[in-house]
Amino acid sequence: QKHVARIFAMDPEELLLPGKYRNRSIARSVLCYFLVRELGMTATAVAAKLGIGQPAVSIAVARGEAIVRERALRHP
């Protein structure tokens, strides 16, 4: 969470806030991708952590993957 917040120049707690602000939405998608694909968390666990539904996490993971590839981001 801290790594993604640093990438997007925001407070780590901001990633947990609801809302559809563009920068936050992009950052949350990247966070979902890293948590599910890189760290092996389940989409259900990520959904509980972020306070969103599991289907939303699955969509965010796909969107996050595209963002990570496009911007050549890496998990530490």
C-alpha positions as MATLAB code, in Angstrom:
seq = 'QKHVARIFAMDPEELLLPGKYRNRSIARSVLCYFLVRELGMTATAVAAKLGIGQPAVSIAVARGEAIVRERALRHP';
ca = [
       0.000    0.000    0.000;
       2.811    2.413    0.889;
       4.681    1.592   -2.331;
       1.649    2.336   -4.511;
       0.907    5.517   -2.549;
       4.496    6.675   -3.158;
       4.223    5.953   -6.894;
       1.104    8.109   -7.128;
       2.247   10.765   -4.607;
      -0.604   10.272   -2.171;
      -1.156    9.354    1.451;
      -1.426    5.540    1.914;
      -4.695    6.009    3.807;
      -6.157    7.809    0.789;
      -6.093    4.512   -1.120;
      -8.653    3.134    1.316;
     -11.113    5.995    0.919;
     -14.178    5.529   -1.285;
     -14.686    7.663   -4.342;
     -14.045    7.740   -8.040;
     -11.332   10.364   -8.302;
      -9.220    9.481  -11.328;
      -5.792    9.344   -9.678;
      -7.145    7.386   -6.696;
      -8.988    4.976   -8.976;
      -5.839    4.304  -11.003;
      -3.784    3.839   -7.831;
      -6.365    1.449   -6.332;
      -6.343   -0.593   -9.543;
      -2.558   -0.904   -9.350;
      -2.835   -1.797   -5.657;
      -5.391   -4.518   -6.456;
      -3.129   -5.903   -9.178;
      -0.085   -6.035   -6.881;
      -2.038   -7.577   -3.995;
      -3.714  -10.276   -6.084;
      -1.146  -11.091   -8.758;
       2.156  -10.289   -7.043;
       1.383  -11.097   -3.406;
      -1.192  -13.844   -3.952;
      -4.044  -12.402   -1.885;
      -7.528  -13.491   -2.841;
      -9.848  -11.020   -4.501;
     -12.239  -11.596   -1.590;
      -9.575  -10.575    0.967;
      -8.663   -7.487   -1.059;
     -12.348   -6.583   -1.371;
     -12.738   -6.731    2.404;
      -9.621   -4.606    2.921;
     -10.783   -1.931    0.466;
     -14.481   -2.088    1.309;
     -15.571   -2.951   -2.233;
     -17.107   -6.012   -3.855;
     -15.110   -8.977   -5.132;
     -16.227   -8.408   -8.749;
     -14.939   -4.821   -8.513;
     -11.556   -6.154   -7.381;
     -11.408   -8.541  -10.343;
     -12.121   -5.667  -12.733;
      -9.550   -3.479  -10.946;
      -6.904   -6.223  -11.220;
      -7.341   -6.346  -15.001;
      -7.253   -2.548  -15.231;
      -4.251   -2.439  -12.876;
      -2.356   -4.956  -14.975;
      -2.737   -2.742  -18.040;
      -1.565    0.309  -16.077;
       1.452   -1.545  -14.666;
       2.498   -2.663  -18.148;
       1.866    0.736  -19.722;
       3.863    2.606  -17.058;
       6.446   -0.163  -16.466;
       5.742   -0.204  -12.728;
       7.289   -2.796  -10.427;
       6.436   -4.171   -7.033;
       9.399   -3.766   -4.655;
];
